[in-house]
Amino acid sequence: MIQGEFGDNHTEFFLTEENPILPA
C-alpha cells in the first residue's frame, strides 16, 4: 500500500511515482 498525501484516506486514491491520481 502506497500512502501519499492522503494517509488513511486510501479508498480510491492511488499515488504512483509518475502517475498521481488525485480526487476530482
Jmol script that loads the backbone (N, CA, C; Angstrom):
load data "model"
ATOM      1  N   MET A   1       0.861  -1.201   0.000  1.00  0.00           N
ATOM      2  CA  MET A   1       0.000   0.000   0.000  1.00  0.00           C
ATOM      3  C   MET A   1       0.888   1.238   0.000  1.00  0.00           C
ATOM      4  N   ILE A   2       0.607   2.118  -0.942  1.00  0.00           N
ATOM      5  CA  ILE A   2       1.394   3.349  -1.020  1.00  0.00           C
ATOM      6  C   ILE A   2       0.611   4.490  -0.364  1.00  0.00           C
ATOM      7  N   GLN A   3       1.138   5.037   0.714  1.00  0.00           N
ATOM      8  CA  GLN A   3       0.463   6.141   1.381  1.00  0.00           C
ATOM      9  C   GLN A   3       1.115   7.463   1.003  1.00  0.00           C
ATOM     10  N   GLY A   4       0.357   8.303   0.309  1.00  0.00           N
ATOM     11  CA  GLY A   4       0.897   9.589  -0.133  1.00  0.00           C
ATOM     12  C   GLY A   4       0.392  10.702   0.744  1.00  0.00           C
ATOM     13  N   GLU A   5      -0.279  11.677   0.136  1.00  0.00           N
ATOM     14  CA  GLU A   5      -0.748  12.836   0.896  1.00  0.00           C
ATOM     15  C   GLU A   5      -2.085  12.542   1.575  1.00  0.00           C
ATOM     16  N   PHE A   6      -2.618  11.324   1.355  1.00  0.00           N
ATOM     17  CA  PHE A   6      -3.961  11.040   1.858  1.00  0.00           C
ATOM     18  C   PHE A   6      -3.931  10.239   3.155  1.00  0.00           C
ATOM     19  N   GLY A   7      -2.783   9.686   3.491  1.00  0.00           N
ATOM     20  CA  GLY A   7      -2.656   8.962   4.750  1.00  0.00           C
ATOM     21  C   GLY A   7      -3.643   7.808   4.838  1.00  0.00           C
ATOM     22  N   ASP A   8      -4.656   7.928   5.711  1.00  0.00           N
ATOM     23  CA  ASP A   8      -5.620   6.845   5.902  1.00  0.00           C
ATOM     24  C   ASP A   8      -6.706   6.852   4.835  1.00  0.00           C
ATOM     25  N   ASN A   9      -6.786   7.930   4.068  1.00  0.00           N
ATOM     26  CA  ASN A   9      -7.832   8.008   3.049  1.00  0.00           C
ATOM     27  C   ASN A   9      -7.370   7.387   1.752  1.00  0.00           C
ATOM     28  N   HIS A  10      -7.111   6.065   1.802  1.00  0.00           N
ATOM     29  CA  HIS A  10      -6.625   5.396   0.596  1.00  0.00           C
ATOM     30  C   HIS A  10      -7.727   4.535   0.005  1.00  0.00           C
ATOM     31  N   THR A  11      -8.943   5.090  -0.030  1.00  0.00           N
ATOM     32  CA  THR A  11     -10.083   4.347  -0.570  1.00  0.00           C
ATOM     33  C   THR A  11      -9.966   4.252  -2.084  1.00  0.00           C
ATOM     34  N   GLU A  12     -10.001   5.388  -2.752  1.00  0.00           N
ATOM     35  CA  GLU A  12      -9.906   5.383  -4.210  1.00  0.00           C
ATOM     36  C   GLU A  12      -8.730   6.225  -4.668  1.00  0.00           C
ATOM     37  N   PHE A  13      -7.834   6.526  -3.715  1.00  0.00           N
ATOM     38  CA  PHE A  13      -6.714   7.403  -4.044  1.00  0.00           C
ATOM     39  C   PHE A  13      -5.434   6.598  -4.177  1.00  0.00           C
ATOM     40  N   PHE A  14      -4.953   6.449  -5.402  1.00  0.00           N
ATOM     41  CA  PHE A  14      -3.728   5.681  -5.616  1.00  0.00           C
ATOM     42  C   PHE A  14      -2.638   6.617  -6.113  1.00  0.00           C
ATOM     43  N   LEU A  15      -1.530   6.658  -5.387  1.00  0.00           N
ATOM     44  CA  LEU A  15      -0.428   7.526  -5.798  1.00  0.00           C
ATOM     45  C   LEU A  15       0.720   6.689  -6.327  1.00  0.00           C
ATOM     46  N   THR A  16       1.070   6.914  -7.579  1.00  0.00           N
ATOM     47  CA  THR A  16       2.225   6.221  -8.136  1.00  0.00           C
ATOM     48  C   THR A  16       3.366   7.220  -8.254  1.00  0.00           C
ATOM     49  N   GLU A  17       4.546   6.740  -8.593  1.00  0.00           N
ATOM     50  CA  GLU A  17       5.703   7.642  -8.627  1.00  0.00           C
ATOM     51  C   GLU A  17       5.610   8.616  -9.793  1.00  0.00           C
ATOM     52  N   GLU A  18       4.967   8.198 -10.897  1.00  0.00           N
ATOM     53  CA  GLU A  18       4.919   9.069 -12.071  1.00  0.00           C
ATOM     54  C   GLU A  18       3.492   9.469 -12.428  1.00  0.00           C
ATOM     55  N   ASN A  19       2.527   8.688 -11.958  1.00  0.00           N
ATOM     56  CA  ASN A  19       1.130   8.996 -12.294  1.00  0.00           C
ATOM     57  C   ASN A  19       0.278   9.143 -11.042  1.00  0.00           C
ATOM     58  N   PRO A  20       0.307  10.313 -10.419  1.00  0.00           N
ATOM     59  CA  PRO A  20      -0.523  10.566  -9.237  1.00  0.00           C
ATOM     60  C   PRO A  20      -1.994  10.747  -9.627  1.00  0.00           C
ATOM     61  N   ILE A  21      -2.862   9.923  -9.058  1.00  0.00           N
ATOM     62  CA  ILE A  21      -4.297  10.060  -9.363  1.00  0.00           C
ATOM     63  C   ILE A  21      -4.965  10.785  -8.200  1.00  0.00           C
ATOM     64  N   LEU A  22      -5.372  12.013  -8.440  1.00  0.00           N
ATOM     65  CA  LEU A  22      -5.962  12.802  -7.364  1.00  0.00           C
ATOM     66  C   LEU A  22      -7.480  12.852  -7.499  1.00  0.00           C
ATOM     67  N   PRO A  23      -8.166  12.988  -6.370  1.00  0.00           N
ATOM     68  CA  PRO A  23      -9.636  13.075  -6.383  1.00  0.00           C
ATOM     69  C   PRO A  23     -10.094  14.336  -7.101  1.00  0.00           C
ATOM     70  N   ALA A  24     -11.069  14.193  -7.994  1.00  0.00           N
ATOM     71  CA  ALA A  24     -11.535  15.348  -8.770  1.00  0.00           C
ATOM     72  C   ALA A  24     -12.502  16.160  -7.915  1.00  0.00           C
TER      73      ALA A  24
END
end "model"
wireframe off; spacefill off
backbone 0.3
color backbone group
